[in-house]
Amino acid sequence: MGEPRTVLATGPDEPGRGTGRPDVTEPGAEAYDGRHRAIGGGPTAMPVPEGLSVWATAQQTGPVQRRGRYVPDSVKHPARMLPAIAAHAIAAYTRPGDLVLDPMCGIGTTLVEAVHAGRDALGVEYESRWSDIADANLRHARTQGAAGRGGVIRGDATAILSLVPAALAGQVALVVTSPPYGPTVHGHVAVGDELDISNNRYNDGTDKGNLAYRDLTGLTDGFADILRGCATLLRPGGIVVVTARPWRKRGELVDLPSAVIGAGIRAGLVPTERCIALLAAVRDGQLVARPSFFQLQSVRKARAAGTPMHLIAHEDVLIFAKPPTPGPGTDVSTSDSGGGRR
């Protein structure tokens, strides 16, 4: 049934390089390959050639991807996932009718893209400000004819098993999420008669329960707790897709993607791929950057100071699988733990 698949990530210290293909030979793998090559991130992206681990998910800007599909208040969130990234993961790793979970759902991007694709979706969000917008986005999706069902639970995802109905244990096909980027400040720029720059934190900073206000160790420990709960909710062979990127703190690079890989392993998940989702468009074989005002400002200051910094053009996509449940008489020590995909 085609050539063997290659394990693409082996551990936090040796993440490997992705080929964008299943890591084990399994029934339905050819169908997965066909979907993965054809979609390239849904209607807002371009096709992905065979064997390429790059998701072309920014052929259109974020505002264009969200226009008409999300309620206007959605722009208030400081760190929104591109809809095309969520759409790509959902189309590649699930089938219609599957259940998709986002334990840190924010304004509900994963949920909206799931229900539009005919999947059911459940989100958990710590802050009511964002969960209310996620609810509004799901209502909006229903008015647009989305076939899937979706819902949002307000609560702390580090205790996700106390929030989600016990009957859903072992039922989730796919988890798609992104951790917050530590205690960094995200900004919005409004262009009018004057340039209006405002900081926009997840909350006012007084509630330290939000992982965004922990240091890297606290953030990854909390994220490991979330992934541990997700592992219980996943069906055997279920998939976790996490987008993350490094950031700089006082000039030092904070390697969040590698920390996320370590958190996934501690949660009992198996790393299977490390891909990238473009934050730049591909035009005539060239990348067209879509930087924010703050990225441009940071890079210009760094270069003026003699540091050859470049604009960030992608997010890491870290993919894990829940190991299949061994059958009767299976020798666990020799069973394949790569985790199949659907």
N, C-alpha and C positions, 0 to 999 in steps of 0.2 A: 504494500500500500504506500509506495513512494519511499523516499529515503528516510532514515531515522531522524528524529528531531534532536536538537542539541540543547542541553541545559544551558541557560544563558546567564544565570547569576548564581554564584556558589556560596556567597557569604558576604558579610559586611566589609571584609578587607579585600575581596576579589570579586567585584560586582560583575565583571564580564562585559560582553558586548552583545546586544540583541540582534536577532535576525527577523523578529516579528513573526515567528512561526511556532507551532506547538512543540513542546519539549519531549513528548512521548508519542509513539504511534498509538492511535486509539480510533474506535469507530467514530465517524463523523468528522475526522480531522480534515479531509479534503474539502468538505462543505465549509468548515471554518476558514480554510485557506482562501476559498473563493470569495467569501464575504469580506475577509480582511483586506484582500487586494483590491476589491471593487469599491469599498466605501471610502477609505481614506479619511474618515472623520465625519461622514454624513453629507448632507446636501451643501454644507458650507465649505467643503474641502475638496481636494483633488484626489484622483485614484492613487493608490500606493502600489508601486511595482513589487513583484514577487521578491521576498527575501529582505525587504527594506524595513528597518525598525523605526523609521521616521514617520510620525503622524502629521500630515499637512493640514493643520487645524486652524490656521489663521489666514486663509485665503481672503476672508473678509474680516473686517475689524470687529471687536467685541460689540460695540453699539449696533452695528449692522446685523450681527447674528441675533441680537436680542430684540431688535425692533419689531413691535407688534406681537411678539411671543411672550414677553414678560411685562409686568406692570411697571409704570414709571418709577415707583419707589425703589425698584431693584438696584438702581445706580448708587444708592446710598451705602451699600455694603462696601467695605474697604478692600476686599480681596475676593473678587468673583472669579469662578472658574469659567473658561470659555465654553459656551454650549457645545461647540464642535468637539471638544475633548471628551465630554461626557457622552455625546452621541456616538462617537467612534467606539469607545469602550463598550457601550451598551449593545451596539450592533455586532461587534466582534465577539463578545463573550456570552451572549444570551440569545434566547429565542422568544418569540411572542408568548406572553402568558407567564414568563419567569418573574420572580420577585427580585427587585433591585433595592439595595439599602445604602443610604448615606448617613453615617453616624454623626457627621458635623456638616449638616446640609445647608447652613446659611440661608440664602434666599430661595433655595430649592432648585438650583440648576440641574442637578442629577435627576431629581424627581420629575421635573417638567419634561426633560428629554426622554426619560423612560416612559412616561404615560403617553407621550406623542408617538412613541415607537411600539405601542401596544403591550408594554410590560406593566406590571404593578410595581409600586414604589413606596418605600417607607423612609422617612427621614427623622433624625433626632437633632434638635438644635438647643443649645444652652441658653441663648438670649431670646426673650420673647419679641424683642424688636425685629429680629430677623425671621423668627418662626411665623410671625404674623404675615410678613411679606411672602414667605414660602407658601403659606395657606392661600394667599391672594393669587399667587402665580399658578397654583394648582386649580383654583376655581376658574381662572382665566383659560387654562388649558382645556378644561371641560367645555367651556363655551366655544372653543375652537374645534371641538370634535375629537379630542384625545380619547383613545379607546381604553387606555389603562386606568387603573384606580390608584390613587395616591393619598398619603396622609402624613402628618408631621406630629411628632411627640416632643413636647417641651421638657427638657431635662438634661442632666449631666451624662454624657455618653460614656464616661469612665465607669459608670455603673449601668451600662446599657441593658444588661440582663434583668435588672429590676424594673426597667421601663417598658420593654417590649414583651408582648404576650408570650408565655412559655410555649404555646402551640407553634410558634414560628421557628423554634430551634430546629436546625437542620433543613430549613426550607429556603433559605436565601441562595440565589444563584450567583449574585455578583454584588460586591461592595465597591462603590466608587466614592472617593473622598480626597481631601487635601488637608494637611495640618496647617494651623496658623503659623505665621512666620515670626514667632517669638514676640518680644516686647518692642517690635519695630512700629514706626508710625507710617501709615499709609496716607496718601494725600489725594485730594481732588483739585482740579484746576478748572475754573469757569472762565471762558473767554468772552469778554464783552468790551465795554469802553475801557475798562481796566482789567488787568490780570488778577483774578481773585484766587488766591491759594489758601486752602484750608486743610488742616489735619483732620483725619477721620479715623478714630480708634474704634475697636470692636465695641467698647463701652467707655465710660468715663475713667476707667482705670482703678476704680475703688473695689470692684469685685474681682478678686484674684483667682476665683474659681475657673475663669476662662483660661485655657491653655496658652492663649496669646500673651499672657502676662507672667509666664514662668520662664526661667532660664532654659538653656538647651537641654540640660539633664532632666529638669522637671517636665519640660514639654515632651521629650521622647518617652519618659516613664509613663506619663499620662496617656500618650498615644499608644504605647504597648498595651496598657489596660484596655483601651478601646478596641484594639485589634484582637485581643484575647477574647473579649465578648463577641466580637464579630465572628471569630472562628467557631464559636459554639452555634451561632445562628446560621452559618454557611452549611450547605449540603456537602457531602463528600465530593471532592474534586472542584468545589466552588472556587471562585476567583475573587481576589482583592486587587483593585487598581488604585494606586496612590500617586498623585502628582505632587511634586515638590521641587524646589530649586534652592541653591545656596543663596545666602545674602551676606553682606559685609557689615561688620560691627566694629566701629573705630578702626577701619581699614583692614581688619582681619576677616578672611573668608570663613563663614560658618557653614560647614558641610552637612546641611540638613538631609539630603538624599541618602547618604551613607548611614546617618543616624536612624532614618526610617527603616532601612533594610535591617539594621540590628534590632529595632523594635518589632518588626514582623517576625523575625526568627525567634525572639523571646516569647512571642505570642503563639508559637507552635505552627507558623505558616512556613511554606517552602518558597523561596524566591525562584522564579522561573524565567523572568525576562527583565531587561532594563532597556526601555525604549526612550524616545524623546518626542514630545509634542511641540511642534513649532509655534512660536509666538510671532513669527515673521511670515510674510507671504512669499510664495515662490513665483517669480515672474521671469520668463525667458532664461531659466537656469540660474537665476540669481536670487538671493534672499533680500527681501524688502523689509527692513526693520520697522516695527511698530512700537517704539519706545514711549514711555510716559515722560512727562515733563521732568519728574524727579529722577528718572534714570538718566536722561540727557544731562541734567544738572550735575549729578554725581560723577558721571564719566568725564565730563568736561573739567570738573575740579580736579579729579584724579590725574588726568593727563597734564593739566597745567602744573601739577606738583611733581611730575616726572614718573607717575605710575601708568604703564601702558594698559589701562583698563579698556575693555570692550563692552558694548551693549549686550545684554542678555537676550538671546534670540530663541530660547526654548525652555521648557520645563522637563525635568526627568519624569518618566512614567515608570514606576516601580510596580511590578506585577508579581503577586504571590498566589499560591494555590493551597487549599486545604487538602492534606493528604487523604487519598481514598481510604475508606474503612476496609481493613483486611477481611477477606472472606473466611469461612470456617476452614481451619487447618492451614491458613496462610502463615508462612514464616515471616514475621514482621521485620526481622533483621535483613531480609533480602528482597522484600517487596518494593516495588517502584513507589517512590514518594514524590515524584515530580508533579502529580496532580494533573488530571486531564482538563481540557477546556471544552466549552460548549458554545 
